[in-house]
Each structure stands twice: as structure tokens, then as C-alpha cells.
Amino acid sequence: MAGKVSLATPDDIPDLVEIFWEAFSGPGEVVFPHSEGGRKWLQRSFENFLGQKSYYRPESKVAVVRNLNSRPVALAIAHVVHPGQSIAGKAWKTRWTRCEDIPGMSEDKLAEFFEPLARAHYLVVGKEGHVFIELIMTKSNSRGRGYASALMEWATKLGDSLDIPCYLDAGMRGMGICDRCGFKAQDIEIRYGGPPPCTPMLRTKK
């Protein structure tokens, strides 16, 4: 059914890559190159998210909203972080995937993107259990239809069902949705040593 949130399947991965690439076009291509190597890294990452659970990394879930042709046009990536699991430092390499064997992918560039966000994340939640809403994105030709709000509701309900808070890094475009869903900006500038790259936001458990 078009507009309804459902979980992604491995068959959706090509569309998930295209949605991701559109969101990270332009300057974002320095980190996430629109190349065969970049596609391989993203494909492997989505396979990681949709694969078997691992004791060593958060439990990842990918939700999508589909169009009338059943093709994904919006996606959310959320991780259930269990108490004691780390989301700091180089944890992105187990949450996403390795890249050292993929031509054209730079671990240094990925680290420059992920690790400052992880530092802010850790200052807010430490090693407490929570749902980490890492990304919500909608294709440009499908925006304004409430898909991002529906995906946010799906993610926060996941947190509520587990009786744990939700965390996300917000950009300016998503602040309105975050406010409506009960997220509060966290002031960590002094502990972070300056303003973090995005606004860390926390929604307490209900």
C-alpha cells in the first residue's frame, strides 16, 4: 500500500542506494562517492543492516515508504542500541561496513563524517540502551507527503515498545518534525569543546 511504512527487504537495496545518493549528492559525494565502489560499499552496508543480528553491534532496522509501484521512495535507518554497546569512535565500521577493500572509498573521509557525530552521541547517551535514528530521507519528488513524519513515528514507536529513549542528530530541515515528535535539543557545546556538527536530540522514554 502506497504511503504505508514497512520494513525493507534485500530486493529493495538498489532503490535504497539511489535514495541515499540523492540525499548525499554534491558535497556529500566526497564521503559517499557515486561510483561503483561507492555502490558496493552502500550495498554491503544495507546487507549488513538487513542481515542477521550480531551481539557485537546494535540491532539495525530499515523502514521504507513505497510508491504506487511498490518502489521505496523514503527510508529510515534505526538501530536498537542495547546497554553496554558502544556507538562512539570507530563503532561506525561495525554498524555500517568496512571499506579498505573497496577502490575509491576512503576510511579517513568516512571517519571524518561519522566520528564527530559519534562523539556528540556518546556525550548524550553514554552506553545506555536507546534507539538511534541515524537517517530519515525522502526522494525529492516525493517530499511534502508526510513520509518523513510517518517514518519518525515508526521509529519512536519502536523506542516506546522497548521502553527506551530515542536519539538522533538533527539538521535544520528536520527540526520541525523532531519538535513535534517530542525530541529536545541537548546542550553539550561546553563538553564537546565547541558546537557539534548537528544538533543532538533526545526523546525520553514514555
PyRosetta script that sets phi, psi and omega in degrees:
from pyrosetta import init, pose_from_sequence

init()
pose = pose_from_sequence("MAGKVSLATPDDIPDLVEIFWEAFSGPGEVVFPHSEGGRKWLQRSFENFLGQKSYYRPESKVAVVRNLNSRPVALAIAHVVHPGQSIAGKAWKTRWTRCEDIPGMSEDKLAEFFEPLARAHYLVVGKEGHVFIELIMTKSNSRGRGYASALMEWATKLGDSLDIPCYLDAGMRGMGICDRCGFKAQDIEIRYGGPPPCTPMLRTKK")
pose.set_psi(1, 125.8)
pose.set_omega(1, -178.2)
pose.set_phi(2, -62.8)
pose.set_psi(2, 137.0)
pose.set_omega(2, 177.2)
pose.set_phi(3, 88.3)
pose.set_psi(3, -8.3)
pose.set_omega(3, -179.5)
pose.set_phi(4, -91.1)
pose.set_psi(4, 142.1)
pose.set_omega(4, 177.9)
pose.set_phi(5, -80.6)
pose.set_psi(5, 132.7)
pose.set_omega(5, 175.5)
pose.set_phi(6, -142.8)
pose.set_psi(6, 166.3)
pose.set_omega(6, 177.9)
pose.set_phi(7, -81.1)
pose.set_psi(7, 142.1)
pose.set_omega(7, 179.1)
pose.set_phi(8, -71.2)
pose.set_psi(8, 158.5)
pose.set_omega(8, 175.7)
pose.set_phi(9, -123.6)
pose.set_psi(9, 164.6)
pose.set_omega(9, 177.3)
pose.set_phi(10, -54.9)
pose.set_psi(10, -31.0)
pose.set_omega(10, 179.3)
pose.set_phi(11, -65.6)
pose.set_psi(11, -19.3)
pose.set_omega(11, -179.5)
pose.set_phi(12, -82.1)
pose.set_psi(12, -10.1)
pose.set_omega(12, -170.2)
pose.set_phi(13, -55.7)
pose.set_psi(13, -43.6)
pose.set_omega(13, 178.0)
pose.set_phi(14, -56.2)
pose.set_psi(14, -40.4)
pose.set_omega(14, 177.9)
pose.set_phi(15, -70.1)
pose.set_psi(15, -36.2)
pose.set_omega(15, 178.2)
pose.set_phi(16, -62.8)
pose.set_psi(16, -40.0)
pose.set_omega(16, 177.6)
pose.set_phi(17, -61.6)
pose.set_psi(17, -43.6)
pose.set_omega(17, -178.7)
pose.set_phi(18, -65.2)
pose.set_psi(18, -40.7)
pose.set_omega(18, 177.2)
pose.set_phi(19, -62.5)
pose.set_psi(19, -44.1)
pose.set_omega(19, 179.8)
pose.set_phi(20, -61.9)
pose.set_psi(20, -46.8)
pose.set_omega(20, -178.5)
pose.set_phi(21, -62.0)
pose.set_psi(21, -39.0)
pose.set_omega(21, 178.7)
pose.set_phi(22, -63.2)
pose.set_psi(22, -40.1)
pose.set_omega(22, -179.7)
pose.set_phi(23, -66.9)
pose.set_psi(23, -32.3)
pose.set_omega(23, -178.2)
pose.set_phi(24, -112.0)
pose.set_psi(24, 43.5)
pose.set_omega(24, 174.8)
pose.set_phi(25, -85.3)
pose.set_psi(25, 171.0)
pose.set_omega(25, -179.6)
pose.set_phi(26, 69.7)
pose.set_psi(26, -126.0)
pose.set_omega(26, -178.3)
pose.set_phi(27, -58.3)
pose.set_psi(27, -29.8)
pose.set_omega(27, -178.8)
pose.set_phi(28, -65.1)
pose.set_psi(28, -18.4)
pose.set_omega(28, -178.8)
pose.set_phi(29, -70.2)
pose.set_psi(29, -16.4)
pose.set_omega(29, 175.0)
pose.set_phi(30, -64.2)
pose.set_psi(30, -37.9)
pose.set_omega(30, -179.9)
pose.set_phi(31, -88.6)
pose.set_psi(31, -44.5)
pose.set_omega(31, -176.4)
pose.set_phi(32, -117.6)
pose.set_psi(32, 79.4)
pose.set_omega(32, -173.6)
pose.set_phi(33, -63.1)
pose.set_psi(33, 139.4)
pose.set_omega(33, 176.9)
pose.set_phi(34, -85.3)
pose.set_psi(34, 74.7)
pose.set_omega(34, -174.6)
pose.set_phi(35, -142.3)
pose.set_psi(35, 174.4)
pose.set_omega(35, 177.7)
pose.set_phi(36, -62.5)
pose.set_psi(36, -37.5)
pose.set_omega(36, 176.5)
pose.set_phi(37, -65.6)
pose.set_psi(37, -42.2)
pose.set_omega(37, 177.6)
pose.set_phi(38, -62.8)
pose.set_psi(38, -39.8)
pose.set_omega(38, 177.5)
pose.set_phi(39, -64.4)
pose.set_psi(39, -41.9)
pose.set_omega(39, -179.5)
pose.set_phi(40, -62.1)
pose.set_psi(40, -42.3)
pose.set_omega(40, 179.9)
pose.set_phi(41, -64.7)
pose.set_psi(41, -44.4)
pose.set_omega(41, 179.3)
pose.set_phi(42, -66.7)
pose.set_psi(42, -41.0)
pose.set_omega(42, 178.4)
pose.set_phi(43, -59.9)
pose.set_psi(43, -45.5)
pose.set_omega(43, 179.3)
pose.set_phi(44, -63.7)
pose.set_psi(44, -38.1)
pose.set_omega(44, 179.4)
pose.set_phi(45, -64.8)
pose.set_psi(45, -46.6)
pose.set_omega(45, 179.1)
pose.set_phi(46, -65.4)
pose.set_psi(46, -36.0)
pose.set_omega(46, 174.7)
pose.set_phi(47, -61.4)
pose.set_psi(47, -37.5)
pose.set_omega(47, 176.8)
pose.set_phi(48, -61.7)
pose.set_psi(48, -47.2)
pose.set_omega(48, -179.2)
pose.set_phi(49, -63.3)
pose.set_psi(49, -36.9)
pose.set_omega(49, -175.3)
pose.set_phi(50, -91.7)
pose.set_psi(50, -0.4)
pose.set_omega(50, -175.1)
pose.set_phi(51, -87.9)
pose.set_psi(51, -159.1)
pose.set_omega(51, -177.5)
pose.set_phi(52, -69.4)
pose.set_psi(52, 149.6)
pose.set_omega(52, 175.6)
pose.set_phi(53, -64.9)
pose.set_psi(53, 150.6)
pose.set_omega(53, 177.6)
pose.set_phi(54, -130.7)
pose.set_psi(54, 136.5)
pose.set_omega(54, 177.2)
pose.set_phi(55, -61.7)
pose.set_psi(55, -27.0)
pose.set_omega(55, -170.7)
pose.set_phi(56, -89.2)
pose.set_psi(56, -10.7)
pose.set_omega(56, -178.9)
pose.set_phi(57, -135.5)
pose.set_psi(57, 158.3)
pose.set_omega(57, 177.4)
pose.set_phi(58, -57.7)
pose.set_psi(58, 153.7)
pose.set_omega(58, 177.5)
pose.set_phi(59, -78.8)
pose.set_psi(59, 115.9)
pose.set_omega(59, -173.8)
pose.set_phi(60, -96.8)
pose.set_psi(60, 143.9)
pose.set_omega(60, 177.3)
pose.set_phi(61, -135.5)
pose.set_psi(61, 139.0)
pose.set_omega(61, 177.0)
pose.set_phi(62, -120.8)
pose.set_psi(62, 120.2)
pose.set_omega(62, 177.4)
pose.set_phi(63, -110.1)
pose.set_psi(63, 151.0)
pose.set_omega(63, -178.8)
pose.set_phi(64, -136.6)
pose.set_psi(64, 159.0)
pose.set_omega(64, 165.8)
pose.set_phi(65, -115.7)
pose.set_psi(65, 135.1)
pose.set_omega(65, -174.3)
pose.set_phi(66, -108.6)
pose.set_psi(66, 155.0)
pose.set_omega(66, 174.1)
pose.set_phi(67, -87.7)
pose.set_psi(67, -172.8)
pose.set_omega(67, -177.1)
pose.set_phi(68, -64.6)
pose.set_psi(68, -19.3)
pose.set_omega(68, 177.3)
pose.set_phi(69, -94.1)
pose.set_psi(69, 10.4)
pose.set_omega(69, 179.2)
pose.set_phi(70, 67.8)
pose.set_psi(70, 19.5)
pose.set_omega(70, 176.6)
pose.set_phi(71, -93.1)
pose.set_psi(71, 135.3)
pose.set_omega(71, 177.5)
pose.set_phi(72, -62.1)
pose.set_psi(72, 132.9)
pose.set_omega(72, 176.1)
pose.set_phi(73, -123.1)
pose.set_psi(73, -5.4)
pose.set_omega(73, 176.0)
pose.set_phi(74, -151.0)
pose.set_psi(74, 149.3)
pose.set_omega(74, -178.8)
pose.set_phi(75, -145.2)
pose.set_psi(75, 155.7)
pose.set_omega(75, 172.4)
pose.set_phi(76, -133.4)
pose.set_psi(76, 138.5)
pose.set_omega(76, 173.7)
pose.set_phi(77, -114.7)
pose.set_psi(77, 118.8)
pose.set_omega(77, 179.8)
pose.set_phi(78, -127.9)
pose.set_psi(78, 146.4)
pose.set_omega(78, -178.7)
pose.set_phi(79, -126.2)
pose.set_psi(79, 130.0)
pose.set_omega(79, 172.9)
pose.set_phi(80, -87.1)
pose.set_psi(80, 106.3)
pose.set_omega(80, -178.3)
pose.set_phi(81, -92.2)
pose.set_psi(81, 113.5)
pose.set_omega(81, -178.8)
pose.set_phi(82, -82.2)
pose.set_psi(82, 153.0)
pose.set_omega(82, -178.9)
pose.set_phi(83, -51.4)
pose.set_psi(83, 131.7)
pose.set_omega(83, 179.0)
pose.set_phi(84, 93.1)
pose.set_psi(84, -18.3)
pose.set_omega(84, 177.2)
pose.set_phi(85, -76.2)
pose.set_psi(85, 137.4)
pose.set_omega(85, -176.2)
pose.set_phi(86, -90.3)
pose.set_psi(86, 140.3)
pose.set_omega(86, 172.3)
pose.set_phi(87, -120.4)
pose.set_psi(87, 10.3)
pose.set_omega(87, -176.6)
pose.set_phi(88, -93.0)
pose.set_psi(88, 168.4)
pose.set_omega(88, 171.0)
pose.set_phi(89, 54.3)
pose.set_psi(89, -123.2)
pose.set_omega(89, -174.2)
pose.set_phi(90, -89.4)
pose.set_psi(90, 14.0)
pose.set_omega(90, 179.9)
pose.set_phi(91, -60.5)
pose.set_psi(91, -21.3)
pose.set_omega(91, 179.0)
pose.set_phi(92, -59.3)
pose.set_psi(92, -27.4)
pose.set_omega(92, -176.3)
pose.set_phi(93, -71.1)
pose.set_psi(93, -27.1)
pose.set_omega(93, 174.7)
pose.set_phi(94, -89.8)
pose.set_psi(94, -28.1)
pose.set_omega(94, 179.2)
pose.set_phi(95, -73.4)
pose.set_psi(95, -44.3)
pose.set_omega(95, 176.4)
pose.set_phi(96, -91.5)
pose.set_psi(96, -104.2)
pose.set_omega(96, 176.0)
pose.set_phi(97, -167.1)
pose.set_psi(97, 168.1)
pose.set_omega(97, 179.3)
pose.set_phi(98, -73.2)
pose.set_psi(98, 163.0)
pose.set_omega(98, -179.7)
pose.set_phi(99, -138.5)
pose.set_psi(99, -1.0)
pose.set_omega(99, -171.5)
pose.set_phi(100, -64.1)
pose.set_psi(100, -19.6)
pose.set_omega(100, -179.3)
pose.set_phi(101, -98.6)
pose.set_psi(101, 8.8)
pose.set_omega(101, -175.9)
pose.set_phi(102, -112.1)
pose.set_psi(102, 113.8)
pose.set_omega(102, 179.8)
pose.set_phi(103, -58.6)
pose.set_psi(103, 137.6)
pose.set_omega(103, 176.7)
pose.set_phi(104, 89.3)
pose.set_psi(104, -10.4)
pose.set_omega(104, 176.9)
pose.set_phi(105, -97.0)
pose.set_psi(105, 137.6)
pose.set_omega(105, -177.5)
pose.set_phi(106, -115.5)
pose.set_psi(106, 116.7)
pose.set_omega(106, 176.4)
pose.set_phi(107, -62.7)
pose.set_psi(107, -35.4)
pose.set_omega(107, 179.2)
pose.set_phi(108, -62.4)
pose.set_psi(108, -42.6)
pose.set_omega(108, 179.8)
pose.set_phi(109, -67.3)
pose.set_psi(109, -41.0)
pose.set_omega(109, 177.5)
pose.set_phi(110, -63.3)
pose.set_psi(110, -41.3)
pose.set_omega(110, 179.0)
pose.set_phi(111, -64.2)
pose.set_psi(111, -39.1)
pose.set_omega(111, 177.9)
pose.set_phi(112, -62.5)
pose.set_psi(112, -29.3)
pose.set_omega(112, 178.4)
pose.set_phi(113, -81.2)
pose.set_psi(113, -51.8)
pose.set_omega(113, -170.4)
pose.set_phi(114, -79.7)
pose.set_psi(114, -38.7)
pose.set_omega(114, -168.0)
pose.set_phi(115, -72.4)
pose.set_psi(115, -35.9)
pose.set_omega(115, 173.3)
pose.set_phi(116, -63.5)
pose.set_psi(116, -35.7)
pose.set_omega(116, 175.7)
pose.set_phi(117, -66.0)
pose.set_psi(117, -40.6)
pose.set_omega(117, -179.7)
pose.set_phi(118, -64.7)
pose.set_psi(118, -34.0)
pose.set_omega(118, 179.6)
pose.set_phi(119, -64.3)
pose.set_psi(119, -45.9)
pose.set_omega(119, 177.3)
pose.set_phi(120, -63.4)
pose.set_psi(120, -43.1)
pose.set_omega(120, 179.1)
pose.set_phi(121, -55.3)
pose.set_psi(121, -48.5)
pose.set_omega(121, -177.4)
pose.set_phi(122, -65.5)
pose.set_psi(122, -36.4)
pose.set_omega(122, 179.1)
pose.set_phi(123, -63.7)
pose.set_psi(123, -28.3)
pose.set_omega(123, -179.0)
pose.set_phi(124, -85.4)
pose.set_psi(124, -46.2)
pose.set_omega(124, -171.3)
pose.set_phi(125, -113.2)
pose.set_psi(125, -12.7)
pose.set_omega(125, -178.3)
pose.set_phi(126, 57.7)
pose.set_psi(126, -129.9)
pose.set_omega(126, 178.9)
pose.set_phi(127, -111.9)
pose.set_psi(127, 25.6)
pose.set_omega(127, 176.7)
pose.set_phi(128, -77.4)
pose.set_psi(128, 153.4)
pose.set_omega(128, 176.9)
pose.set_phi(129, -68.2)
pose.set_psi(129, 140.3)
pose.set_omega(129, 179.4)
pose.set_phi(130, -168.7)
pose.set_psi(130, 167.7)
pose.set_omega(130, 170.5)
pose.set_phi(131, -98.7)
pose.set_psi(131, 122.5)
pose.set_omega(131, 178.2)
pose.set_phi(132, -98.7)
pose.set_psi(132, 108.7)
pose.set_omega(132, 178.0)
pose.set_phi(133, -87.7)
pose.set_psi(133, 96.9)
pose.set_omega(133, -170.2)
pose.set_phi(134, -79.4)
pose.set_psi(134, -41.2)
pose.set_omega(134, -177.3)
pose.set_phi(135, -147.6)
pose.set_psi(135, 139.9)
pose.set_omega(135, 165.2)
pose.set_phi(136, -134.0)
pose.set_psi(136, 124.6)
pose.set_omega(136, -176.8)
pose.set_phi(137, -146.0)
pose.set_psi(137, 146.4)
pose.set_omega(137, -178.6)
pose.set_phi(138, -129.4)
pose.set_psi(138, 138.9)
pose.set_omega(138, 175.6)
pose.set_phi(139, -59.5)
pose.set_psi(139, 144.3)
pose.set_omega(139, -173.3)
pose.set_phi(140, -58.6)
pose.set_psi(140, -34.5)
pose.set_omega(140, -178.0)
pose.set_phi(141, -82.1)
pose.set_psi(141, 3.9)
pose.set_omega(141, 178.7)
pose.set_phi(142, -123.3)
pose.set_psi(142, 11.4)
pose.set_omega(142, -179.6)
pose.set_phi(143, -78.1)
pose.set_psi(143, 162.9)
pose.set_omega(143, 178.8)
pose.set_phi(144, 80.5)
pose.set_psi(144, 12.9)
pose.set_omega(144, -178.8)
pose.set_phi(145, -113.2)
pose.set_psi(145, 7.3)
pose.set_omega(145, 177.5)
pose.set_phi(146, 84.6)
pose.set_psi(146, 11.1)
pose.set_omega(146, -176.6)
pose.set_phi(147, -68.3)
pose.set_psi(147, -42.2)
pose.set_omega(147, 178.9)
pose.set_phi(148, -62.9)
pose.set_psi(148, -40.6)
pose.set_omega(148, 178.1)
pose.set_phi(149, -63.4)
pose.set_psi(149, -39.9)
pose.set_omega(149, 179.0)
pose.set_phi(150, -64.6)
pose.set_psi(150, -40.0)
pose.set_omega(150, 178.6)
pose.set_phi(151, -68.9)
pose.set_psi(151, -37.3)
pose.set_omega(151, 176.7)
pose.set_phi(152, -64.3)
pose.set_psi(152, -41.3)
pose.set_omega(152, 178.0)
pose.set_phi(153, -62.2)
pose.set_psi(153, -41.9)
pose.set_omega(153, 176.8)
pose.set_phi(154, -57.8)
pose.set_psi(154, -45.5)
pose.set_omega(154, -176.5)
pose.set_phi(155, -68.6)
pose.set_psi(155, -42.0)
pose.set_omega(155, -179.4)
pose.set_phi(156, -70.2)
pose.set_psi(156, -33.3)
pose.set_omega(156, 175.2)
pose.set_phi(157, -65.5)
pose.set_psi(157, -32.7)
pose.set_omega(157, 175.3)
pose.set_phi(158, -61.3)
pose.set_psi(158, -46.2)
pose.set_omega(158, 177.0)
pose.set_phi(159, -61.1)
pose.set_psi(159, -44.1)
pose.set_omega(159, -179.7)
pose.set_phi(160, -62.9)
pose.set_psi(160, -38.8)
pose.set_omega(160, -178.8)
pose.set_phi(161, -65.9)
pose.set_psi(161, -26.3)
pose.set_omega(161, 180.0)
pose.set_phi(162, -98.1)
pose.set_psi(162, -2.8)
pose.set_omega(162, 180.0)
pose.set_phi(163, 60.0)
pose.set_psi(163, 43.7)
pose.set_omega(163, 178.1)
pose.set_phi(164, -134.3)
pose.set_psi(164, 157.3)
pose.set_omega(164, 179.6)
pose.set_phi(165, -73.2)
pose.set_psi(165, 171.1)
pose.set_omega(165, 176.3)
pose.set_phi(166, -120.6)
pose.set_psi(166, 143.1)
pose.set_omega(166, 179.2)
pose.set_phi(167, -128.1)
pose.set_psi(167, 145.0)
pose.set_omega(167, 171.5)
pose.set_phi(168, -153.7)
pose.set_psi(168, 161.9)
pose.set_omega(168, 173.5)
pose.set_phi(169, -103.8)
pose.set_psi(169, 117.0)
pose.set_omega(169, -172.8)
pose.set_phi(170, -102.1)
pose.set_psi(170, 138.1)
pose.set_omega(170, 167.3)
pose.set_phi(171, -97.0)
pose.set_psi(171, 175.2)
pose.set_omega(171, -175.9)
pose.set_phi(172, -61.0)
pose.set_psi(172, -37.3)
pose.set_omega(172, -175.8)
pose.set_phi(173, -63.2)
pose.set_psi(173, -32.8)
pose.set_omega(173, -174.0)
pose.set_phi(174, -97.3)
pose.set_psi(174, 4.3)
pose.set_omega(174, -174.4)
pose.set_phi(175, -62.7)
pose.set_psi(175, -38.9)
pose.set_omega(175, -178.1)
pose.set_phi(176, -62.2)
pose.set_psi(176, -44.9)
pose.set_omega(176, 178.6)
pose.set_phi(177, -63.2)
pose.set_psi(177, -41.8)
pose.set_omega(177, -180.0)
pose.set_phi(178, -60.4)
pose.set_psi(178, -45.7)
pose.set_omega(178, 179.5)
pose.set_phi(179, -60.3)
pose.set_psi(179, -45.0)
pose.set_omega(179, -177.7)
pose.set_phi(180, -65.5)
pose.set_psi(180, -26.9)
pose.set_omega(180, -178.2)
pose.set_phi(181, -93.3)
pose.set_psi(181, 7.3)
pose.set_omega(181, 173.1)
pose.set_phi(182, 91.3)
pose.set_psi(182, 13.3)
pose.set_omega(182, 176.9)
pose.set_phi(183, -81.0)
pose.set_psi(183, 145.6)
pose.set_omega(183, 177.7)
pose.set_phi(184, -122.9)
pose.set_psi(184, 133.5)
pose.set_omega(184, 177.6)
pose.set_phi(185, -64.8)
pose.set_psi(185, 140.6)
pose.set_omega(185, -178.3)
pose.set_phi(186, -107.3)
pose.set_psi(186, 126.5)
pose.set_omega(186, -178.1)
pose.set_phi(187, -88.2)
pose.set_psi(187, 100.0)
pose.set_omega(187, -179.5)
pose.set_phi(188, -120.9)
pose.set_psi(188, 12.5)
pose.set_omega(188, -171.5)
pose.set_phi(189, -55.9)
pose.set_psi(189, -42.2)
pose.set_omega(189, -178.0)
pose.set_phi(190, -66.1)
pose.set_psi(190, -45.6)
pose.set_omega(190, -179.4)
pose.set_phi(191, -70.3)
pose.set_psi(191, -30.5)
pose.set_omega(191, -179.5)
pose.set_phi(192, -76.2)
pose.set_psi(192, -24.5)
pose.set_omega(192, -177.6)
pose.set_phi(193, 91.1)
pose.set_psi(193, 23.3)
pose.set_omega(193, -177.0)
pose.set_phi(194, 142.8)
pose.set_psi(194, 178.1)
pose.set_omega(194, -179.2)
pose.set_phi(195, -68.8)
pose.set_psi(195, 133.0)
pose.set_omega(195, 176.2)
pose.set_phi(196, -69.5)
pose.set_psi(196, 162.7)
pose.set_omega(196, -175.1)
pose.set_phi(197, -65.3)
pose.set_psi(197, -28.7)
pose.set_omega(197, 173.8)
pose.set_phi(198, -133.1)
pose.set_psi(198, 170.7)
pose.set_omega(198, 179.6)
pose.set_phi(199, -84.9)
pose.set_psi(199, 114.8)
pose.set_omega(199, 177.2)
pose.set_phi(200, -73.4)
pose.set_psi(200, 131.2)
pose.set_omega(200, -176.1)
pose.set_phi(201, -131.3)
pose.set_psi(201, 140.1)
pose.set_omega(201, -176.9)
pose.set_phi(202, -127.0)
pose.set_psi(202, 136.7)
pose.set_omega(202, 173.0)
pose.set_phi(203, -115.5)
pose.set_psi(203, 114.9)
pose.set_omega(203, -176.6)
pose.set_phi(204, -68.9)
pose.set_psi(204, 156.6)
pose.set_omega(204, -179.5)
pose.set_phi(205, -66.9)
pose.set_psi(205, 147.3)
pose.set_omega(205, -175.9)
pose.set_phi(206, -90.7)
pose.dump_pdb("model.pdb")
